[in-house]
Amino acid sequence: MTADLTPTDRPTGRAEWATTRPADTGGRHRRNSSMSGGVTSSRRAPAERLADRLGPRDLAVLASLNEFRLLSGSQLRRLHCPGGEISTQARKTRAIMRRLTELGVVARAERGVGGIRSGSEGYVFGLSGLGHAVLDRDQPGARRHRSAIESKSTFTAHILACSELMCQLVEHSRAGGCTIEELRAEPGCWRWFSSQSGGRRPLKPDAYVRLTVDDFDLAAFIEIDLATESLPTIASKCAVYLDYWRSGAEQRVAGFFPRVWWLVPHPDRAGAISRTIQRLAPAEQRLFAVALIEDAVAALTTTPHTDTKGGAQ
């Protein structure tokens, strides 16, 4: 998706994206869910009728929920009702989400985030099955969607952390700090590639971003780490990225390999993951970088002119 939050029609779940020299890695080069399953025919008729009642902003909200799976009231306000006083933004957002919930295209989680004082800003929203049907009404056949509403609290926290990064990047773009060329959450950012045994293997980053900053293209696979996974699991995920890098699938399409950013909640976790990466060969280490979640936007928009942390350029 782009900074104006219009839906992207890039296909998902494919690896048309060998092995490059270490200097080609790092993701930068100078420029030259719903509450139910598939969409059935019984939902298509009401979906068609509902679509005629939805305005551009309504559809943009549904597209954002389709891309990010879950968004809080605060995140929806910042994405879709920017400008003016925050109280005015919040009032508009409440009206939009109340209407979409009453129409049945959006579901609100029973549990919010941020505590009781967060009010409507802390509610968590996702698409309902009918909401997916509205977006899928031009697609042939039934499509299945992974449920996100009422998931486990750790899963919800992880999705919302990814959504928060996407919101911050959109805000940074609006402020002139970058241009968003592509911004995808999972599963839209997943890749598939051929393993050495000839089978198909998935790579499942949390997000993929491609930005333009100071005449540079910066691309990154994002891993949001909330310190809930073991370090052997982190090492295994790094190994999958290395296999994908060696396959050359991404490089054949993009011309370079995106840097893999591990975004973590505190310095101790950053040190632990950094030490895990340091066990790799030097050329392999350059594929990865670690930053605090609070510094994510600055890290992702750092160009070779301002990069002081080393790594592949």
Helices and strands as residue ranges (DSSP letters): G 22-24, E 25-26, E 28-30, H 41-51, H 56-68, E 71-72, H 73-80, H 86-103, E 106-108, G 116-122, E 124-127, H 129-135, H 153-174, E 179-185, E 191-194, E 200-203, E 207-213, E 216-224, H 231-247, H 251-254, E 257-264, H 267-277, H 282-285, E 288-292, G 293-295, H 296-300
